[in-house]
Amino acid sequence: LKDGERVRFKFVNTTMMSHPMHLHGMWMQLDTGKKAFNPLKHVINVPPGETLYADVPVDAVGEWAFHCHLLYHMASGMFRKIIVEQRSADSGERTVR
């Protein structure tokens, strides 16, 4: 990701379990349809069979963990690293799957 951009994450849960997703270093704004009143979260619970969207104002350069908070899910592969690089002249909003 690029510092200063706003990114939309799409969480698609096709399982029968909840997944509490946690992004280190930055806030996620859960899209509940309330615009400016959408809640800021460190952990977003994605219920079984649901799709949720979260906007992230990318404001922390570095490498950040992004994972499910259930340890056995994290240990089995629901763990990624988000890399935030310095901002270039190109900015904007995009969806990350």
All heavy atoms as an XYZ file, in Angstrom:
781
protein
N       0.839     -1.176      0.000
C       0.000      0.000      0.000
C       0.882      1.237      0.000
O       2.064      1.165      0.313
C      -0.910     -0.005      1.220
C      -1.799     -1.235      1.410
C      -2.586     -1.126      2.701
C      -2.706     -1.453      0.237
N       0.312      2.371     -0.320
C       1.043      3.640     -0.338
C       0.560      4.538      0.791
O      -0.648      4.689      1.010
C       0.841      4.367     -1.665
C       1.300      3.587     -2.879
C       2.788      3.538     -2.953
C       3.205      2.849     -4.241
N       4.601      2.571     -4.307
N       1.505      5.143      1.485
C       1.190      6.073      2.559
C       0.310      7.197      2.019
O       0.580      7.752      0.964
C       2.483      6.640      3.141
C       2.242      7.557      4.312
O       1.334      7.275      5.112
O       2.962      8.557      4.439
N      -0.770      7.500      2.727
C      -1.646      8.592      2.357
C      -2.858      8.190      1.533
O      -3.784      8.969      1.383
N      -2.876      6.973      0.995
C      -4.051      6.561      0.224
C      -5.112      6.009      1.156
O      -4.863      5.726      2.327
C      -3.677      5.543     -0.857
C      -3.336      4.154     -0.369
C      -2.975      3.204     -1.502
O      -3.279      3.488     -2.679
O      -2.369      2.167     -1.214
N      -6.309      5.890      0.644
C      -7.422      5.289      1.379
C      -7.798      4.018      0.614
O      -8.110      4.081     -0.563
C      -8.599      6.256      1.455
C      -9.732      5.773      2.316
C     -10.770      6.899      2.461
N     -11.927      6.477      3.193
C     -12.052      6.538      4.511
N     -11.070      7.027      5.231
N     -13.147      6.133      5.096
N      -7.752      2.888      1.314
C      -7.967      1.589      0.680
C      -9.216      0.950      1.266
O      -9.468      1.045      2.468
C      -6.744      0.669      0.915
C      -6.974     -0.709      0.332
C      -5.497      1.284      0.323
N      -9.986      0.289      0.409
C     -11.167     -0.454      0.858
C     -10.851     -1.938      0.801
O     -10.496     -2.465     -0.235
C     -12.367     -0.128     -0.008
C     -13.573     -1.008      0.302
C     -14.820     -0.430     -0.277
N     -15.286      0.551      0.689
C     -16.573      0.759      0.965
N     -17.502      0.124      0.330
N     -16.909      1.648      1.873
N     -10.997     -2.607      1.958
C     -10.835     -4.050      2.022
C     -12.213     -4.701      1.958
O     -13.155     -4.238      2.603
C     -10.147     -4.475      3.328
C      -8.677     -4.203      3.348
C      -8.188     -3.034      3.908
C      -7.788     -5.108      2.796
C      -6.828     -2.778      3.926
C      -6.421     -4.852      2.807
C      -5.941     -3.680      3.371
N     -12.296     -5.757      1.190
C     -13.526     -6.542      1.090
C     -13.267     -7.878      1.770
O     -12.395     -8.640      1.343
C     -13.901     -6.754     -0.376
C     -15.145     -7.576     -0.585
C     -15.429     -7.738     -2.083
C     -16.701     -8.509     -2.326
N     -16.966     -8.643     -3.789
N     -14.012     -8.160      2.824
C     -13.891     -9.418      3.553
C     -15.045    -10.324      3.130
O     -16.206     -9.980      3.334
C     -13.975     -9.191      5.064
C     -12.854     -8.370      5.623
C     -13.021     -7.023      5.882
C     -11.630     -8.956      5.909
C     -11.997     -6.260      6.407
C     -10.587     -8.202      6.444
C     -10.774     -6.851      6.689
N     -14.731    -11.466      2.554
C     -15.736    -12.450      2.136
C     -15.515    -13.705      2.961
O     -14.490    -14.368      2.829
C     -15.618    -12.763      0.626
C     -16.675    -13.786      0.218
C     -15.733    -11.494     -0.209
N     -16.468    -14.021      3.802
C     -16.365    -15.207      4.655
C     -17.282    -16.285      4.094
O     -18.499    -16.212      4.239
C     -16.742    -14.870      6.099
C     -16.514    -16.043      7.035
O     -16.223    -17.145      6.604
N     -16.669    -15.794      8.320
N     -16.704    -17.297      3.468
C     -17.478    -18.402      2.897
C     -17.498    -19.611      3.824
O     -17.932    -20.683      3.425
C     -16.903    -18.811      1.527
O     -15.547    -19.216      1.693
C     -16.993    -17.660      0.535
N     -17.031    -19.421      5.057
C     -16.980    -20.527      6.023
C     -18.176    -20.472      6.970
O     -18.989    -19.552      6.911
C     -15.679    -20.476      6.850
O     -15.754    -19.386      7.773
C     -14.455    -20.328      5.962
N     -18.240    -21.437      7.863
C     -19.293    -21.499      8.884
C     -18.793    -20.963     10.233
O     -19.419    -21.204     11.260
C     -19.768    -22.950      9.048
C     -20.344    -23.541      7.775
S     -21.839    -22.717      7.228
C     -22.986    -23.249      8.464
N     -17.652    -20.249     10.226
C     -17.066    -19.718     11.457
C     -16.888    -18.207     11.336
O     -16.680    -17.697     10.238
C     -15.687    -20.333     11.709
C     -15.560    -21.793     11.456
S     -13.854    -22.282     11.604
C     -13.839    -22.670     13.332
N     -16.905    -17.530     12.454
C     -16.576    -16.107     12.472
C     -15.069    -15.932     12.360
O     -14.305    -16.778     12.827
C     -17.061    -15.453     13.761
O     -18.459    -15.407     13.787
N     -14.657    -14.822     11.751
C     -13.240    -14.504     11.637
C     -13.003    -13.072     12.122
O     -13.323    -12.118     11.416
C     -12.753    -14.652     10.192
C     -12.792    -16.050      9.701
N     -11.948    -17.030     10.178
C     -13.594    -16.646      8.790
C     -12.220    -18.172      9.567
N     -13.211    -17.972      8.725
N     -12.464    -12.890     13.326
C     -12.111    -11.555     13.809
C     -10.784    -11.121     13.176
O      -9.721    -11.594     13.555
C     -11.990    -11.742     15.321
C     -11.707    -13.205     15.507
C     -12.287    -13.923     14.334
N     -10.862    -10.241     12.192
C      -9.695     -9.830     11.424
C      -9.062     -8.580     12.041
O      -9.756     -7.619     12.356
C     -10.085     -9.576      9.966
C     -10.658    -10.798      9.270
S      -9.559    -12.230      9.264
C      -8.195    -11.625      8.295
N      -7.732     -8.619     12.177
C      -6.997     -7.551     12.856
C      -5.874     -7.035     11.966
O      -5.038     -7.803     11.512
C      -6.419     -8.094     14.160
C      -5.657     -7.085     14.952
N      -4.718     -7.445     15.890
C      -5.670     -5.738     14.966
C      -4.204     -6.357     16.442
N      -4.759     -5.311     15.884
N      -5.866     -5.737     11.740
C      -4.787     -5.064     11.013
C      -3.994     -4.253     12.025
O      -4.534     -3.358     12.679
C      -5.352     -4.154      9.926
C      -4.356     -3.267      9.189
C      -3.310     -4.104      8.468
C      -5.092     -2.363      8.205
N      -2.712     -4.554     12.151
C      -1.851     -3.811     13.076
C      -1.504     -2.439     12.496
O      -1.415     -2.285     11.285
C      -0.547     -4.583     13.333
C      -0.732     -5.796     14.162
N      -0.106     -5.968     15.377
C      -1.474     -6.915     13.968
C      -0.457     -7.139     15.890
N      -1.285     -7.731     15.048
N      -1.327     -1.458     13.355
C      -0.769     -0.171     12.978
C      -1.714      0.867     12.411
O      -1.353      2.036     12.325
N      -2.908      0.462     11.982
C      -3.848      1.397     11.365
C      -5.271      1.048     11.795
O      -5.551     -0.090     12.145
C      -3.745      1.333      9.838
C      -2.445      1.898      9.302
S      -2.187      1.500      7.568
C      -1.446     -0.130      7.720
N      -6.142      2.024     11.741
C      -7.552      1.819     12.035
C      -8.275      1.356     10.777
O      -7.928      1.752      9.670
C      -8.202      3.113     12.517
C      -7.776      3.534     13.869
C      -6.781      4.414     14.176
C      -8.313      3.095     15.108
N      -6.669      4.541     15.541
C      -7.605      3.748     16.131
C      -9.336      2.212     15.459
C      -7.887      3.555     17.472
C      -9.607      2.015     16.798
C      -8.890      2.677     17.792
N      -9.307      0.544     10.960
C     -10.219      0.181      9.876
C     -11.565      0.818     10.194
O     -12.020      0.790     11.337
C     -10.381     -1.339      9.776
C      -9.109     -2.054      9.368
S      -9.351     -3.834      9.099
C      -9.440     -4.432     10.791
N     -12.196      1.405      9.196
C     -13.512      2.000      9.380
C     -14.539      1.083      8.733
O     -14.624      0.990      7.498
C     -13.575      3.403      8.777
C     -14.858      4.121      9.113
C     -14.831      5.579      8.696
O     -14.090      5.965      7.803
N     -15.647      6.375      9.344
N     -15.307      0.374      9.568
C     -16.291     -0.590      9.097
C     -17.427      0.141      8.389
O     -18.011      1.077      8.936
C     -16.839     -1.390     10.275
C     -17.889     -2.438      9.959
C     -17.318     -3.508      9.033
C     -18.398     -3.058     11.251
N     -17.726     -0.271      7.156
C     -18.803      0.367      6.393
C     -20.141     -0.201      6.852
O     -20.508     -1.323      6.504
C     -18.611      0.138      4.891
C     -19.621      0.910      4.054
O     -20.593      1.455      4.619
O     -19.437      0.966      2.828
N     -20.856      0.585      7.644
C     -22.190      0.199      8.125
C     -23.272      1.023      7.448
O     -24.438      0.938      7.823
C     -22.298      0.392      9.651
O     -22.095      1.777      9.952
C     -21.297     -0.470     10.396
N     -22.859      1.860      6.485
C     -23.812      2.717      5.800
C     -24.054      4.038      6.508
O     -24.900      4.819      6.106
N     -23.308      4.312      7.567
C     -23.511      5.535      8.358
C     -22.518      6.637      8.010
O     -22.412      7.622      8.722
C     -23.401      5.208      9.848
C     -24.304      4.104     10.313
C     -25.611      4.622     10.803
C     -26.313      3.555     11.595
N     -27.525      3.073     11.064
N     -21.722      6.445      6.960
C     -20.731      7.402      6.453
C     -19.798      7.905      7.549
O     -18.993      7.155      8.043
C     -21.417      8.516      5.702
C     -22.209      7.976      4.538
C     -22.665      9.021      3.611
C     -23.555      8.326      2.613
N     -23.536      8.674      1.323
N     -19.894      9.157      7.937
C     -18.975      9.740      8.923
C     -19.102      9.074     10.297
O     -18.218      9.196     11.128
C     -19.215     11.233      9.053
N     -20.202      8.353     10.525
C     -20.423      7.707     11.820
C     -20.099      6.213     11.799
O     -20.386      5.515     12.760
C     -21.866      7.939     12.272
C     -22.179      9.395     12.461
C     -22.903     10.082     11.502
C     -21.718     10.087     13.569
C     -23.174     11.434     11.659
C     -21.982     11.438     13.728
C     -22.721     12.112     12.765
N     -19.506      5.728     10.701
C     -19.052      4.339     10.664
C     -17.999      4.145     11.763
O     -17.137      4.994     11.945
C     -18.445      3.994      9.309
C     -19.485      3.823      8.221
O     -20.641      3.540      8.493
N     -19.064      3.986      6.982
N     -18.036      3.023     12.489
C     -17.109      2.840     13.618
C     -15.675      2.556     13.171
O     -15.447      1.869     12.173
C     -17.684      1.636     14.356
C     -18.457      0.888     13.325
C     -18.976      1.912     12.365
N     -14.724      3.095     13.939
C     -13.308      2.782     13.756
C     -12.993      1.540     14.574
O     -13.356      1.452     15.746
C     -12.428      3.941     14.225
C     -12.482      5.202     13.395
C     -11.662      6.303     14.047
C     -11.985      4.940     11.983
N     -12.308      0.579     13.960
C     -12.042     -0.694     14.619
C     -10.601     -1.122     14.407
O     -10.014     -0.842     13.371
C     -12.928     -1.798     14.032
C     -14.405     -1.505     14.003
C     -15.002     -1.597     15.351
C     -16.062     -2.644     15.413
N     -16.454     -2.995     16.730
N     -10.056     -1.825     15.387
C      -8.789     -2.533     15.207
C      -9.067     -3.969     14.772
O      -8.276     -4.584     14.084
C      -7.957     -2.547     16.492
C      -7.131     -1.325     16.674
N      -6.083     -1.013     15.848
C      -7.202     -0.333     17.576
C      -5.546      0.120     16.238
N      -6.201      0.563     17.287
N     -10.195     -4.509     15.231
C     -10.603     -5.866     14.885
C     -12.020     -5.808     14.318
O     -12.910     -5.228     14.927
C     -10.576     -6.802     16.116
C     -11.059     -8.197     15.754
C      -9.178     -6.862     16.712
N     -12.201     -6.422     13.144
C     -13.529     -6.501     12.528
C     -13.931     -7.966     12.490
O     -13.232     -8.795     11.909
C     -13.535     -5.904     11.111
C     -13.341     -4.393     11.206
C     -14.830     -6.253     10.374
C     -13.308     -3.683      9.875
N     -15.063     -8.278     13.132
C     -15.559     -9.647     13.125
C     -16.370     -9.880     11.850
O     -17.347     -9.185     11.596
C     -16.427     -9.919     14.351
C     -16.788    -11.370     14.440
O     -15.924    -12.233     14.344
N     -18.061    -11.657     14.610
N     -15.938    -10.858     11.050
C     -16.630    -11.199      9.812
C     -17.445    -12.462     10.082
O     -16.880    -13.559     10.190
C     -15.634    -11.411      8.655
C     -16.390    -11.616      7.349
C     -14.667    -10.239      8.535
N     -18.774    -12.327     10.212
C     -19.615    -13.477     10.545
C     -19.671    -14.510      9.415
O     -19.387    -14.191      8.259
C     -20.999    -12.860     10.768
C     -20.756    -11.408     10.993
C     -19.528    -11.076     10.199
N     -20.068    -15.737      9.733
C     -20.177    -16.784      8.719
C     -21.090    -16.367      7.567
O     -22.166    -15.803      7.786
C     -20.793    -17.963      9.480
C     -20.528    -17.695     10.910
C     -20.473    -16.215     11.058
N     -20.638    -16.636      6.349
C     -21.446    -16.369      5.166
C     -21.661    -14.906      4.838
O     -22.501    -14.582      4.003
N     -20.925    -14.004      5.451
C     -21.130    -12.569      5.247
C     -19.994    -11.943      4.450
O     -18.873    -12.451      4.433
C     -21.238    -11.851      6.591
C     -22.353    -12.355      7.443
C     -23.494    -11.364      7.576
O     -23.307    -10.177      7.284
O     -24.564    -11.816      7.992
N     -20.304    -10.809      3.849
C     -19.311     -9.972      3.178
C     -19.368     -8.595      3.819
O     -20.450     -8.019      3.960
C     -19.601     -9.856      1.667
O     -19.500    -11.155      1.082
C     -18.622     -8.923      0.978
N     -18.213     -8.092      4.251
C     -18.117     -6.772      4.872
C     -17.057     -5.954      4.157
O     -16.126     -6.497      3.569
C     -17.731     -6.892      6.348
C     -18.658     -7.660      7.270
C     -18.058     -7.740      8.672
C     -20.029     -7.026      7.314
N     -17.194     -4.634      4.249
C     -16.213     -3.715      3.678
C     -15.658     -2.829      4.785
O     -16.392     -2.408      5.678
C     -16.858     -2.825      2.615
C     -17.326     -3.589      1.417
C     -18.614     -4.113      1.366
C     -16.491     -3.792      0.323
C     -19.058     -4.821      0.262
C     -16.911     -4.498     -0.783
C     -18.205     -5.008     -0.809
O     -18.631     -5.716     -1.910
N     -14.366     -2.541      4.684
C     -13.723     -1.638      5.635
C     -12.787     -0.712      4.875
O     -12.033     -1.158      4.007
C     -12.946     -2.413      6.685
N     -12.849      0.562      5.195
C     -11.952      1.554      4.608
C     -10.798      1.788      5.563
O     -10.990      1.880      6.777
C     -12.694      2.873      4.360
C     -13.800      2.709      3.331
O     -13.565      2.017      2.323
O     -14.890      3.265      3.535
N      -9.590      1.885      4.987
C      -8.392      2.094      5.797
C      -7.659      3.324      5.288
O      -7.174      3.332      4.157
C      -7.455      0.866      5.744
C      -6.172      1.137      6.524
C      -8.150     -0.370      6.272
N      -7.596      4.380      6.097
C      -6.718      5.493      5.758
C      -5.282      5.067      6.060
O      -4.909      4.907      7.218
C      -7.185      6.637      6.647
C      -8.091      6.034      7.669
C      -8.383      4.630      7.283
N      -4.520      4.820      5.024
C      -3.161      4.283      5.165
C      -2.245      5.416      5.636
O      -1.992      6.361      4.897
C      -2.667      3.677      3.833
C      -1.269      3.121      3.973
C      -3.642      2.601      3.366
N      -1.771      5.308      6.883
C      -1.016      6.418      7.472
C       0.188      5.970      8.291
O       0.673      6.709      9.133
C      -1.946      7.285      8.323
C      -2.579      6.527      9.482
O      -2.323      5.311      9.627
O      -3.341      7.145     10.238
N       0.661      4.747      8.050
C       1.772      4.242      8.843
C       2.738      3.463      7.942
O       2.464      2.318      7.588
C       1.264      3.363      9.975
N       3.844      4.095      7.580
C       4.847      3.444      6.737
C       5.494      2.299      7.517
O       5.778      2.429      8.706
C       5.918      4.466      6.277
C       7.053      3.790      5.540
C       5.280      5.548      5.415
N       5.681      1.171      6.859
C       6.329      0.027      7.496
C       5.670     -1.272      7.112
O       4.904     -1.352      6.158
N       5.979     -2.316      7.875
C       5.425     -3.642      7.652
C       4.501     -3.977      8.818
O       4.897     -3.861      9.982
C       6.545     -4.673      7.542
C       7.451     -4.403      6.352
C       8.551     -5.432      6.198
O       8.616     -6.404      6.986
O       9.360     -5.263      5.269
N       3.268     -4.409      8.492
C       2.238     -4.608      9.503
C       1.584     -5.973      9.363
O       1.281     -6.412      8.260
C       1.174     -3.517      9.388
C       1.749     -2.157      9.550
C       2.063     -1.267      8.561
C       2.131     -1.532     10.768
N       2.593     -0.131      9.094
C       2.651     -0.263     10.461
C       2.075     -1.920     12.108
C       3.115      0.608     11.431
C       2.537     -1.041     13.064
C       3.045      0.211     12.721
N       1.335     -6.624     10.471
C       0.637     -7.905     10.480
C      -0.848     -7.688     10.195
O      -1.442     -6.707     10.638
C       0.809     -8.591     11.835
N      -1.445     -8.617      9.454
C      -2.874     -8.612      9.123
C      -3.330    -10.061      9.246
O      -2.884    -10.916      8.483
C      -3.054     -8.085      7.710
C      -4.468     -7.755      7.321
C      -5.412     -7.374      8.251
C      -4.839     -7.795      5.986
C      -6.700     -7.036      7.872
C      -6.119     -7.460      5.591
C      -7.046     -7.083      6.535
N      -4.187    -10.362     10.237
C      -4.476    -11.760     10.547
C      -5.822    -11.947     11.215
O      -6.431    -10.992     11.693
C      -3.383    -12.314     11.466
C      -3.289    -11.598     12.777
N      -4.007    -11.963     13.880
C      -2.558    -10.511     13.151
C      -3.729    -11.153     14.888
N      -2.852    -10.255     14.464
N      -6.256    -13.202     11.243
C      -7.418    -13.592     12.031
C      -6.959    -13.706     13.481
O      -5.876    -14.229     13.755
C      -7.969    -14.926     11.523
S      -9.445    -15.480     12.428
N      -7.766    -13.231     14.406
C      -7.385    -13.239     15.815
C      -7.537    -14.604     16.479
O      -7.109    -14.781     17.624
C      -8.188    -12.192     16.594
C      -7.332    -11.125     17.177
N      -6.950    -11.132     18.486
C      -6.782    -10.023     16.628
C      -6.195    -10.069     18.728
N      -6.078     -9.391     17.618
N      -8.136    -15.570     15.802
C      -8.195    -16.928     16.347
C      -6.860    -17.598     16.059
O      -6.470    -17.745     14.903
C      -9.342    -17.709     15.720
C     -10.742    -17.116     15.966
C     -11.783    -17.896     15.195
C     -11.061    -17.100     17.452
N      -6.161    -17.980     17.108
C      -4.788    -18.469     16.951
C      -4.677    -19.664     16.013
O      -3.751    -19.746     15.215
C      -4.181    -18.793     18.311
C      -3.926    -17.582     19.213
C      -3.349    -18.032     20.538
C      -3.013    -16.585     18.535
N      -5.624    -20.584     16.066
C      -5.521    -21.747     15.189
C      -5.794    -21.373     13.732
O      -5.301    -22.029     12.823
C      -6.403    -22.907     15.666
C      -7.887    -22.620     15.772
C      -8.755    -22.968     14.744
C      -8.404    -22.026     16.908
C     -10.109    -22.716     14.852
C      -9.754    -21.768     17.025
C     -10.609    -22.125     15.991
O     -11.950    -21.862     16.096
N      -6.561    -20.322     13.489
C      -6.739    -19.823     12.118
C      -5.460    -19.139     11.650
O      -5.003    -19.342     10.523
C      -7.899    -18.833     12.038
C      -9.230    -19.470     12.202
N     -10.389    -18.729     12.200
C      -9.602    -20.768     12.381
C     -11.429    -19.544     12.367
N     -10.961    -20.782     12.480
N      -4.891    -18.313     12.512
C      -3.655    -17.610     12.178
C      -2.536    -18.619     11.888
O      -1.821    -18.497     10.895
C      -3.265    -16.675     13.330
C      -2.121    -15.757     13.007
S      -1.862    -14.458     14.243
C      -1.678    -15.347     15.750
N      -2.434    -19.633     12.721
C      -1.385    -20.636     12.551
C      -1.573    -21.470     11.287
O      -0.610    -21.996     10.739
C      -1.346    -21.556     13.774
N      -2.824    -21.569     10.804
C      -3.071    -22.381      9.613
C      -3.064    -21.553      8.323
O      -3.418    -22.064      7.267
C      -4.392    -23.143      9.745
O      -5.477    -22.242      9.784
N      -2.662    -20.285      8.409
C      -2.474    -19.508      7.190
C      -3.214    -18.193      7.088
O      -3.007    -17.451      6.133
N      -4.076    -17.868      8.034
C      -4.786    -16.593      7.962
C      -3.932    -15.494      8.597
O      -4.312    -14.838      9.562
C      -6.156    -16.681      8.635
C      -7.135    -17.535      7.872
S      -8.788    -17.491      8.560
C      -9.343    -15.888      7.975
N      -2.748    -15.324      8.040
C      -1.794    -14.327      8.507
C      -1.048    -13.802      7.292
O      -0.480    -14.567      6.522
C      -0.798    -14.952      9.486
C       0.130    -13.957     10.115
C      -0.132    -13.459     11.374
C       1.250    -13.502      9.446
C       0.730    -12.533     11.961
C       2.104    -12.577     10.016
C       1.837    -12.085     11.283
N      -1.075    -12.501      7.110
C      -0.372    -11.858      6.005
C       0.365    -10.636      6.530
O       0.151    -10.180      7.641
C      -1.350    -11.417      4.905
C      -2.044    -12.569      4.212
C      -1.055    -13.356      3.375
N      -1.649    -14.477      2.720
C      -1.550    -15.732      3.130
N      -0.906    -16.013      4.230
N      -2.097    -16.712      2.456
N       1.224    -10.116      5.689
C       1.969     -8.907      6.018
C       1.547     -7.824      5.033
O       1.549     -8.038      3.828
C       3.466     -9.175      5.913
C       4.322     -7.952      6.147
C       5.801     -8.282      6.245
C       6.349     -8.853      4.986
N       7.819     -8.995      5.011
N       1.182     -6.660      5.561
C       0.869     -5.493      4.745
C       2.106     -4.603      4.756
O       2.634     -4.286      5.823
C      -0.334     -4.703      5.315
C      -1.597     -5.560      5.331
C      -0.542     -3.407      4.567
C      -2.202     -5.831      3.986
N       2.561     -4.210      3.580
C       3.710     -3.313      3.470
C       3.204     -1.953      2.994
O       2.545     -1.857      1.961
C       4.758     -3.855      2.483
C       5.271     -5.220      2.971
C       5.913     -2.864      2.322
C       6.144     -5.937      1.973
N       3.504     -0.928      3.779
C       3.122      0.447      3.429
C       4.385      1.190      3.026
O       5.321      1.322      3.806
C       2.426      1.157      4.607
C       2.093      2.595      4.246
C       1.173      0.395      5.027
N       4.382      1.675      1.780
C       5.522      2.413      1.234
C       5.236      3.906      1.226
O       4.086      4.329      1.325
C       5.788      1.938     -0.197
C       6.136      0.473     -0.283
C       6.261     -0.014     -1.712
O       5.741      0.657     -2.638
O       6.878     -1.067     -1.912
N       6.299      4.690      1.077
C       6.141      6.144      0.969
C       5.212      6.488     -0.184
O       5.203      5.811     -1.204
C       7.495      6.819      0.746
C       8.417      6.786      1.931
C       7.917      7.625      3.094
O       7.188      8.592      2.948
N       8.308      7.231      4.292
N       4.462      7.526     -0.034
C       3.499      7.964     -1.046
C       4.201      8.521     -2.282
O       5.176      9.250     -2.177
C       2.596      9.034     -0.447
C       1.515      9.481     -1.366
C       0.678     10.537     -0.707
N      -0.428     10.867     -1.577
C      -1.498     11.500     -1.187
N      -1.591     11.887      0.063
N      -2.454     11.769     -2.025
N       3.652      8.198     -3.441
C       4.141      8.767     -4.691
C       3.153      9.834     -5.144
O       2.207     10.154     -4.443
C       4.276      7.678     -5.752
O       3.003      7.163     -6.078
N       3.319     10.342     -6.346
C       2.415     11.370     -6.877
C       1.027     10.797     -7.124
O       0.050     11.515     -7.107
C       2.988     11.942     -8.166
N       0.921      9.477     -7.370
C      -0.362      8.828     -7.624
C      -1.056      8.553     -6.294
O      -0.484      7.968     -5.400
C      -0.126      7.515     -8.377
C      -1.435      6.790     -8.665
O      -2.438      7.466     -8.918
O      -1.424      5.546     -8.641
N      -2.311      8.986     -6.170
C      -3.076      8.699     -4.958
C      -4.490      8.331     -5.360
O      -4.883      8.468     -6.506
C      -3.072      9.901     -4.012
O      -3.727     10.973     -4.634
N      -5.282      7.885     -4.409
C      -6.644      7.537     -4.715
C      -7.155      6.449     -3.794
O      -6.566      6.146     -2.764
N      -8.283      5.852     -4.191
C      -8.915      4.807     -3.411
C      -9.055      3.577     -4.290
O      -9.332      3.672     -5.464
C     -10.294      5.282     -2.947
C     -10.983      4.334     -2.031
C     -12.251      4.900     -1.444
O     -12.235      6.068     -1.068
O     -13.240      4.165     -1.379
N      -8.843      2.402     -3.708
C      -8.997      1.164     -4.462
C      -9.491      0.074     -3.540
O      -9.418      0.200     -2.329
C      -7.692      0.771     -5.140
C      -6.523      0.574     -4.212
C      -5.231      0.469     -4.995
N      -4.103      0.542     -4.104
C      -3.268     -0.479     -3.888
N      -3.431     -1.603     -4.509
N      -2.262     -0.328     -3.076
N      -9.973     -1.010     -4.116
C     -10.470     -2.149     -3.345
C      -9.428     -3.245     -3.383
O      -8.916     -3.574     -4.437
C     -11.803     -2.658     -3.934
O     -12.766     -1.619     -3.850
C     -12.303     -3.881     -3.178
N      -9.134     -3.820     -2.206
C      -8.185     -4.921     -2.094
C      -8.959     -6.148     -1.651
O      -9.722     -6.081     -0.699
C      -7.082     -4.588     -1.064
C      -6.125     -5.754     -0.940
C      -6.346     -3.322     -1.483
N      -8.794     -7.268     -2.349
C      -9.498     -8.510     -1.990
C      -8.566     -9.457     -1.305
O      -7.451     -9.599     -1.629
C     -10.059     -9.182     -3.237
C     -11.134     -8.363     -3.867
C     -11.588     -9.026     -5.127
N     -12.517     -8.136     -5.775
C     -13.628     -8.533     -6.321
N     -13.940     -9.784     -6.344
N     -14.432     -7.674     -6.887
